[in-house]
Amino acid sequence: MFTGIVEELGEITAVETLDDACRFRVRGPAVTEGARHGDSIAVNGVCLTVVDHEGDAFTADVMAETLNRSSLGALAVGSRVNLERPTAVGARLGGHIVQGHVDGTGEILERKPSEHWEIVKISLPAALARYVVQKGSITVDGISLTVVDAGPDFFTVSLIPTTLALTTLGIKQPGDPVNLEVDVIAKYVERLLGAQGSTK
């Protein structure tokens, strides 16, 4: 379980393409410290398992399902990525409940900078639109953000200087893909209400 508070901006240092999967080597001194085989680390919002680690880098395998549902397939050597370790039980929940299970991808549509923040418009798959509400939470490339405006096929977020400086959203441009994870509570509520209605 994660909170969407990015710990550091890492870098892809090696990519090995397999028949039905991919293996990434990711440099991330902070998240690799104390890492062990089998640990989880979120890479651009995708929960990956540490296969190996050495020095300030770790290796993770990515199966075809993950490559198809996320933007990880577009990563190459030199790509910057958001990294976060799982939250510890009893720690502060700085963002919101994030599972690291990407629901789909969006695309940066527009950036509107201002003096102290920046508004970013992101496309939204139709199947996810019902889970995104104004002032609700959404995870973009592993970053816990508050929705400013929500439309039928887009949403906007307002980014503070810290987010712009310490995450990939500071460097992504219109046309770039992003991973999206909607609030899991909304999905559970929908399922429970649907089940309740079917028993009447």
C-alpha positions in Angstrom: 0.0 0.0 0.0 1.3 3.5 -0.9 0.2 7.0 -0.3 1.1 8.8 -3.5 3.9 10.9 -1.9 6.8 10.4 -4.2 10.1 9.9 -2.4 12.5 10.6 -5.2 12.9 11.0 -9.0 14.7 7.9 -10.2 16.1 6.9 -13.6 15.8 3.9 -15.9 19.4 2.7 -16.4 18.8 -0.5 -18.3 15.9 -2.2 -20.2 15.8 -5.8 -21.2 13.0 -6.8 -23.5 11.8 -10.4 -23.2 9.2 -12.3 -25.2 6.2 -11.5 -23.0 7.7 -9.2 -20.4 10.4 -6.6 -19.7 13.1 -6.1 -17.1 14.0 -2.7 -15.8 17.0 -1.5 -13.8 16.1 1.6 -11.9 18.5 3.9 -10.1 17.0 5.2 -6.9 19.3 5.7 -3.9 16.6 6.6 -1.4 14.2 3.7 -2.1 17.0 1.2 -2.6 18.4 1.8 0.8 17.6 -1.3 2.9 15.7 -2.9 0.0 15.5 -6.7 -0.1 14.5 -9.3 -2.7 10.7 -9.4 -2.9 10.1 -5.9 -1.6 7.6 -3.6 -3.4 8.5 -0.3 -4.9 6.1 1.9 -6.9 7.5 3.1 -10.3 5.4 5.8 -11.8 2.5 4.5 -9.7 2.9 0.8 -10.7 3.7 -1.6 -7.8 6.8 -3.6 -8.9 8.7 -6.3 -7.0 12.4 -6.0 -6.4 14.1 -8.9 -8.1 17.7 -7.8 -7.3 19.5 -4.7 -6.0 23.0 -3.5 -6.0 24.3 -0.2 -4.9 21.8 2.5 -5.6 19.8 0.6 -8.2 17.2 -2.3 -8.3 15.9 -4.6 -10.9 12.2 -5.4 -11.5 10.3 -7.6 -13.9 7.2 -6.2 -15.7 4.7 -8.7 -17.2 2.8 -8.1 -20.4 -0.5 -7.3 -18.6 1.3 -4.4 -16.8 2.9 -3.2 -20.0 -0.5 -3.2 -21.7 -2.3 -1.4 -19.0 0.3 1.2 -18.1 2.8 3.6 -19.7 5.8 1.6 -18.5 6.2 0.1 -22.0 7.2 3.6 -23.2 10.1 3.9 -20.8 13.7 3.8 -22.1 17.2 4.2 -20.8 17.4 7.7 -19.3 13.7 8.0 -18.6 12.9 9.7 -15.2 10.4 7.9 -13.0 8.6 8.6 -9.7 9.6 6.2 -6.9 7.9 5.4 -3.6 8.3 2.6 -1.1 5.2 1.1 0.6 4.0 3.0 3.7 4.6 1.5 7.1 1.8 0.6 9.4 1.2 3.5 11.8 2.9 6.0 9.5 1.2 9.3 8.4 -1.1 8.9 5.4 0.2 12.0 3.6 -1.7 11.5 0.3 -4.5 8.9 0.0 -4.8 5.1 -0.2 -2.9 4.1 -3.3 -2.6 0.4 -4.3 -0.1 0.7 -7.2 -2.7 -1.0 -9.5 -3.0 1.2 -12.5 -6.5 1.5 -13.9 -5.6 3.0 -17.2 -3.5 5.7 -18.9 -4.2 9.3 -19.8 -2.3 11.9 -21.8 -1.1 15.3 -20.9 -3.3 17.6 -22.9 -2.4 21.1 -21.8 -0.2 23.0 -19.3 -1.1 26.5 -18.0 1.7 27.9 -15.9 1.1 30.8 -13.4 3.4 32.6 -10.9 3.1 30.1 -8.1 1.5 26.9 -9.5 0.6 25.2 -12.8 -2.7 23.8 -14.0 -2.3 20.5 -16.0 -5.2 19.1 -18.1 -5.1 15.3 -18.6 -7.3 13.0 -20.8 -9.5 10.5 -19.0 -10.6 7.1 -20.4 -14.4 7.0 -20.5 -14.5 3.9 -18.3 -12.8 5.8 -15.4 -14.8 9.1 -15.7 -17.4 8.0 -13.1 -14.8 7.6 -10.4 -13.3 11.1 -10.8 -15.0 14.0 -9.0 -14.1 17.6 -8.3 -12.0 17.9 -5.2 -11.6 14.1 -5.1 -8.3 12.2 -5.1 -6.6 10.6 -8.1 -3.1 9.2 -8.7 -1.2 10.4 -11.7 2.2 8.5 -12.3 2.1 7.6 -8.7 1.5 11.1 -7.4 -1.5 11.7 -5.1 -3.3 14.7 -6.5 -6.6 16.6 -5.9 -8.9 17.0 -8.9 -9.6 20.6 -9.7 -12.1 20.1 -12.5 -13.6 16.9 -13.9 -15.2 16.5 -17.3 -16.5 13.5 -19.3 -13.1 12.8 -20.9 -10.6 15.0 -19.0 -9.6 16.3 -15.6 -7.3 19.0 -14.3 -4.9 19.2 -11.4 -3.1 22.1 -9.8 0.6 21.5 -9.2 2.6 23.3 -6.5 6.4 24.1 -7.1 7.4 21.1 -4.9 5.5 18.7 -7.2 6.9 20.3 -10.3 10.5 20.1 -9.0 10.4 16.6 -7.5 8.3 14.5 -9.9 7.9 13.7 -13.5 5.0 16.1 -13.9 7.5 18.9 -13.8 9.0 17.6 -17.1 6.2 15.9 -19.0 4.7 17.7 -21.9 1.5 17.6 -23.9 1.3 14.2 -25.7 3.1 12.4 -23.0 1.3 9.4 -21.4 0.6 9.1 -17.6 -0.6 6.2 -15.4 -3.9 6.7 -13.7 -5.3 5.0 -10.6 -8.7 6.2 -9.4 -9.7 6.2 -5.7 -10.3 2.5 -4.7 -13.0 3.6 -2.2 -15.1 4.8 -5.1 -14.9 1.4 -6.8 -15.8 -0.5 -3.7 -18.8 1.8 -3.1 -20.0 1.3 -6.6 -19.7 -2.5 -6.3 -21.5 -2.6 -3.0 -24.3 -0.4 -4.2 -24.7 -2.6 -7.3 -24.8 -5.7 -5.2 -27.4 -4.1 -2.8 -29.6 -3.2 -5.8 -29.5 -6.7 -7.2 -30.9 -8.2 -3.9 -34.1 -6.1 -4.0 
